[in-house]
Amino acid sequence: MDLDKAIGSFFDEDGELNLPPYMTLAAMAEFMYQADIAEGGADKVRMRFWDYTDSREGKVVEYTREQINTRIKAVAGRLQQVATIGDRAAILANNSPEYIFSFLGAIYAGVVPVPLYDPTEPGHADHLTAVFADCEPVVVLTNSHSAGAVRKHFSALPAAERPRILSVDSLPDSLADSYENPMMTEAGKRLSAMRQVAPIDLTAFLQYTSGSTRTPAGVVLTNRSILTNVLQIFSAVKIQTPLRLVFWLPLHHDMGIILAAFVTMLGLDNEFMSPRDFVQQPSRWIKQLNRREGDTNVYTVVPNFALELAARYAKPAEGEELDLSALDAIVIGSEPVTEKAVTAFREAFEPYGLPVQSLRPSYGLAEASLLVTTPQTENRPLISYFDREALTENRVVMVEKGDENAVAFISNGQVARPQQLVIVDPETATELEDGQIGEIWTHGENTAAGYLDREEDTAETFRNRLKNRLPENSRAEGAEDDNYWMATGDLGVIVDGELYITGRIKDLIVVAGRNHYPQDIEYTVQQASPHVRADSVAAFAIPGDDVEKLIILAERDNNADESGDDAAIEAIRAAVGNAHGVVPEDIRILAPDEIARSSSGKIARRVNQRNYLAEGR
């Protein structure tokens, strides 16, 4: 199948998206599948899952294009027996082919999937309870690996209140024959009639926030928002085919599930494993990036911490061969990208053919379906240095690397079109000029519909009006004058056409009227002492009598002893005072993994702040 031609059919001659009004993910997936089958693609292996549960070398499970479609339709056929269009189906399973079949099977059936965790992982019980109360799924999709833990989670409920549980790997292929287009069912026909009266964009799935700082909120992603963003990704990243995607991202995370669905729908080669298998041995990921016979374009997507882990633990042994020259893009997202991680990864793997331009720090969020910006020039990865004093005044002054006030920031590139991105003064809803720091606002059809049953939260985030545009060179040009600007809550700045993320609005630490970015302070802490574990620092502020007080929590390195805590605290205090001009109120050294993190592994600053205050300081 000529995928470039197929994707190109959704763009007009001016490069603008031209999606049919009621195009769905299932319709696009089936269109691509039938085209592939017509060209003889039925028996080509398109999915490989690596399972390291019982073997250090791993066992690979393979599926052909036809087998994938059959498993998806088997799930869809079974769901049509127990649910109807618009019902919700929670997915509780480990990273596995069954997770992807569950997700796409629900979409095929017109049921709304809710991607959640592997219930065998500890620590998610309260979050799952809150999510289920919020979205009330009628069915749970799982697999034999996780089914026991799923049943145990619901065992305390009266039988009548338990959701139906389906282990999708036990569903026979024959169920695929019972599948029918959901729009041909009675419920589908009623929906079609309603669409004649008023346009309805069907919900594709619900992506829940981590819930680390509040009751979890379900982001309502529609068929159109996801399809739009998938096409934006294809265009912005300039994806080259044929390709092979390698990843280990958790499938309950928006970046993981959308990428997995994207490559599966399009019939692209997909090779994946579980996050735990990567963390236990990062070389597994690196080895799968190795050029193979027939490889022309290899893609992968990772968070920042993966770069440091790989640089530290995944370099080939002496004499071991590794060829990374087929890599076209390593998209880095999900958390702030650091100079240290990018530099370490580059130095470790450039000798093995790593194309430096393949490193693409990018920015996205579930509320935008996924991707907002990615580098689209040849100058990548771009690391710039801003003056710390100017940052406290919400403006950027470029300085040279090595300057005593230099703070490193990595460009996240340019906005994925067609989509608008502006930097805004959130107090006045006024567009700011390049070089000024403000809140990032976006506008486009890739924007989610809102938060499930949360009108106030939806209005606050998704229903903003840009009151004042720049009189010249406005980056809002082309956007309607409406109230559909999405306020991301992230602070950023545009310099020379490059977007830099500088922090979160609510994470800013303000001491004596000066702004301090927690990421900046956390970096200083990490460099202050080898006693501090990498990427395991939380800096936040607590209320004081007159000014906010800076609190620092740092985990002890795995190889460090408690006897070195006091010396590390003094080193941290001196380093933060010298670099930032603020004296921490309290510095605590904790054991590894004691700092609170979100479900995706990010440092949850506000949770740590809340826990700290609850302990009575």
Secondary structure, 3 states (H helix, E strand, C coil): CCHHHHHHCCECCCCCECCCCCCCHHHHHHHHHHHHHHCCCCCCEEEEEEECCCCCCCEEEEEEHHHHHHHHHHHHHHHHHHCCCCCEEEECCCCCHHHHHHHHHHHHHCCEEEECCCCCCCCCHHHHHHHHHHHCCCEEEECCCCHHHHHHHHCCCCHHHCCEEEEHHHCCHHHHHHCCCHHHCHHHHHHHHHHHHCCCCCEEEEEECCCCCCCCCEEEEEHHHHHHHHHHHHHHCCCCCCCEEEECCCCCCHHHHHHHHHHHHHCCEEEECCHHHHHHCCHHHHHHCCCCCCCCCEEEEECHHHHHHHHHHCCCCCCCCCCCCCEEEEEECCCCCCHHHHHHHHHHHHHHCCCHHHEEECEECHHHCCEEEECCCCCCCCEEEEEHHHHCCCECCECCCCCCCEEEEEECCEECCCCEEEEEECCCCEECCCCECEEEEEECCCCCCEECCCHHHHHHHHCECCCECCCCCCCCCCCCCCCCEEEEEEEEEEECCEEEEEEEHHHCEEECCEEECHHHHHHHHHHHCCCEEEEEEEEEEECCCCCCEEEEEEEECCCCCHHHHHHHHHHHHHHHHHHHCCCCCEEEEECCCCCCECCCCCECHHHHHHHHHHCCC
